[in-house]
Each structure stands twice: as C-alpha cells, then as structure tokens.
Amino acid sequence: MTKEVVAIVVGGGPAPGINGVISAATIEAINQGKEVIGIVGGFKTLFAGDRKNIIRLRIEDVSRIHTTGGSILRTSRDPIETAKDNFKTLIATLRTLKVKYLITIGGDGTAFMARWIERESRGKISIVHVPKTIDNDLYLPGGKSSFGYNTARHWGVKIVKNLMEDAKTTGRWYFISTMGRDAGHLALGIGKAAGAPITLIPEEFTEEKLSFRKVTDILEGSIIKRFAMGKDHGVAILAEGISSKFDRPELECCEDIGKDELGRIRFSEIQLGRIFRGLVRKNLEQRGIKLTIVHKNIGYELRAADPVPYDIEYTRDLGYGAVKFLSRGGTGAMIVYDEGKLRPVSFVEMADPVTGKTRVKLVDITAEAYEVGRQYMIRLEKEDFEPQNIQALAKAANMSVKDFRKRFFYLVE
C-alpha cells in the first residue's frame, strides 16, 4: 500500500527552532505510517520544478536536530513575480511528488504562499502553516510570542550586556540597531532585559514623517542626562523599523537603500547607529563635548542560533500539532499554542480583512509591558525641566538654561 506523503518547506528568514519543527513533524508523521520529504531551498525549488533538491526524511535524520540552529532544509524568499510566473510549476511539482499534506514554516510571506497553494490545489493538498519570526510581529492568540523570538532576545541580551560593560570600562556609548521590520518587540525585549539606558521603537513615533532631528535630540538628551548623573557611558538600542518613519529623500541622503527579494527596503542594512552617531557627535562637539560613540548592528547573529530550551520545547509542540491537525482532516490553518493547548487558526482568521495579508502585531505603547520598559529608561522627562533639575542638565550640556529649554523641551510637551 502506497504511503501518504507529507512535504515540509521553509520560507523567509531563519529563526531559531526551525529544526525543532522539522524534527517533531517528521517523527510524528512517520510514526503514523506516512512518508516525509523535505523541500531543500524553500519555494524556489518548487518553482523551478527541481526534484534533485527533494530529500526523504527519516527518524534517524532528524532525531537530534531539534537543539540546533539554522534549517537542514535551508530557506528562501521569493518575490511575488516569481510566484505568479511559476505557480503552475509549483503545483505540478507537488502533484508529481504525490504530496497529500504540506507543512509550511515561515512568516507572513510563507503564510501567503500557504493560503495560495491551499486554494489552488482545490482540496487535493491539505496544508498547515507553522508561524515563525524573531521579530515577534505575528498576531498570535493570547499574546503568545512567535517561535525564535525568545532565543533571539536571549542572545541579543548577552551581546548588549557585554557591550554595556565595555562602554562602562572605556567611557563610551554604543548605538545598536536590532531587527524588527515593522515592530519593536525584539528591540524592546532586549533593552528591557539588558537594562539598556534607552530603547527606541517605531511604535512610539506617531507623526506622519519622523525627522532625524527628533531622534538625534532624544539620544542626545539621554546622553546629557547620564552626564548629569555622573555617567559618561551607555547603550542605546534602535529598532530597524524606525527607518520606515523617516522621509525617504532624507534617508537616501545618508544611506544607499537596497531591496530584498520581495522588493522591500532592507531596513536591516540601514546603519541607523552610524547615522545618529555622526549627528549626535557633531552636536556635542559644537559645544565642546567629546564623546566616543560606536555603532553596531545585531540581527543576523541571532537568526540561526541554537534555540534556548523554551523554543526547543515550543517548536516540538508545534511540529507535533501540525501533523496531528493534518491527520484529523484539517487544512487551511496556522497551528498555534494558546492557553496551554495546540489549536488551529484558519487562514481567514489570521489575515487582515482589508489587505488580505497576515495581520501584524505591533508593540502596544499603552500597555504595561511597554510602560515598564519606558519607566526604566534614562530619557528627558517633563520634570527634568523644573527649576530644581534643569540647571544640572544645562550645565552637563554646556548650554544656558534658556537654550537647553529651547532646544529640548519640545520632546516632552
């Protein structure tokens, strides 16, 4: 009797825990008497009809990979033009391989592909999507984080803690950019856990166009406040998504703007730290203050790291749940872990009714989780402009009280 075939494909950027999903799904499917194949290279392999990159997965191939980073099936991003031009080839390839069940692992782009395949296969292929992103910007039930986020935060905190100690030892500042294309969850999570003096995320800027001047003044204000406290060092964390708030021509004056395979601006390659290091240092030097500021991007270091135990356990649950859902006749859904139980969320439910894309979860700056992070930051506040406080700040900035108020008060109005 021919075994039913389960195929697994990974899309989008790497995230710690992918191998955990592959491992758990493969073992459970084989234990149910199914055959499992892995699509190496993501959807590109299917679009090309490339059967050389299709591998059979056995329990001995995957039994110990759940503790490792990266993806044994690799991954890819594919522009929508490729999908439109080669979608028939993708469907034909899956049918040739006799795929009955398809497990997709990825973010919003991969979820979009999963919905498309499920619709066009007309019931011949059952599909379940396992959501992943270190950005934690997927709208999951119960506020659950996406897998990979906790590991990325863990390693990000370790890096930032080391840099904070270096800053203290050498008397300097670090401006650190972190990943987070649309949302600031990762930057805020790293900043809160590491105790960084200041973290900036896109959600806190509600104006239509954010100016370089405002971000420069916020950073400079924090440095001045630290000076007034007797601290000549610190770390500022900047979520890359802030770049989307700037006026495009202003941004292009400072950076070469590249695009990824999906045609989106590569915010992760925009050197926010470098831009604001130059602007802040120039302002300080004009007032006779010399300060070393070092810029650094962290993000790629986090994406393929070995997962922490939380993500190891989480992804094993999701891989098992994906196969269990399919074996019970399910299709067209994302598998999630909600209030201690695995359950499917339909593609219709997970999509934005206006755009049709997967809903994005932003940082709620009215919630206590943000409030706690904000309360422990060293930033200019309204009370800093009271007569008993502003003198020390103005002195630290080498400015008169009048000029200090004129320059910075708009930040707290």
Stockholm file with secondary structure:
# STOCKHOLM 1.0

chainA/1-413         MTKEVVAIVVGGGPAPGINGVISAATIEAINQGKEVIGIVGGFKTLFAGDRKNIIRLRIEDVSRIHTTGGSILRTSRDPIETAKDNFKTLIATLRTLKVKYLITIGGDGTAFMARWIERESRGKISIVHVPKTIDNDLYLPGGKSSFGYNTARHWGVKIVKNLMEDAKTTGRWYFISTMGRDAGHLALGIGKAAGAPITLIPEEFTEEKLSFRKVTDILEGSIIKRFAMGKDHGVAILAEGISSKFDRPELECCEDIGKDELGRIRFSEIQLGRIFRGLVRKNLEQRGIKLTIVHKNIGYELRAADPVPYDIEYTRDLGYGAVKFLSRGGTGAMIVYDEGKLRPVSFVEMADPVTGKTRVKLVDITAEAYEVGRQYMIRLEKEDFEPQNIQALAKAANMSVKDFRKRFFYLVE
#=GR chainA/1-413 SS CCCCEEEEEECSSCCTTHHHHHHHHHHHHHHTTCEEEEETTTHHHHHTTCGGGEEEECHHHHTTGGGCCSCTTCCCCCCHHHHHHHHHHHHHHHHHTTEEEEEEEESHHHHHHHHHHHHHTTTSSEEEEEEBCTTCCBCCGGGCCCBTHHHHHHHHHHHHHHHHHHHHHHTCEEEEEECCSSCCHHHHHHHHHHTCSEEECGGGCCSSSBCHHHHHHHHHHHHHHHHHTTCCCEEEEEEGGGGGGBCHHHHHHHSCCCBCTTSCBCGGGSCHHHHHHHHHHHHHHHTTCCCCEEEEEESHHHHTSCCCHHHHHHHHHHHHHHHHHHHTTCCSEEEEEETTEEEEEEHHHHBCTTTCSBCBCCCCTTSHHHHHHHHTSCCCCGGGGSHHHHHHHHHHTTCCHHHHHHHHGGGTC
#=GC SS_cons         CCCCEEEEEECSSCCTTHHHHHHHHHHHHHHTTCEEEEETTTHHHHHTTCGGGEEEECHHHHTTGGGCCSCTTCCCCCCHHHHHHHHHHHHHHHHHTTEEEEEEEESHHHHHHHHHHHHHTTTSSEEEEEEBCTTCCBCCGGGCCCBTHHHHHHHHHHHHHHHHHHHHHHTCEEEEEECCSSCCHHHHHHHHHHTCSEEECGGGCCSSSBCHHHHHHHHHHHHHHHHHTTCCCEEEEEEGGGGGGBCHHHHHHHSCCCBCTTSCBCGGGSCHHHHHHHHHHHHHHHTTCCCCEEEEEESHHHHTSCCCHHHHHHHHHHHHHHHHHHHTTCCSEEEEEETTEEEEEEHHHHBCTTTCSBCBCCCCTTSHHHHHHHHTSCCCCGGGGSHHHHHHHHHHTTCCHHHHHHHHGGGTC
//
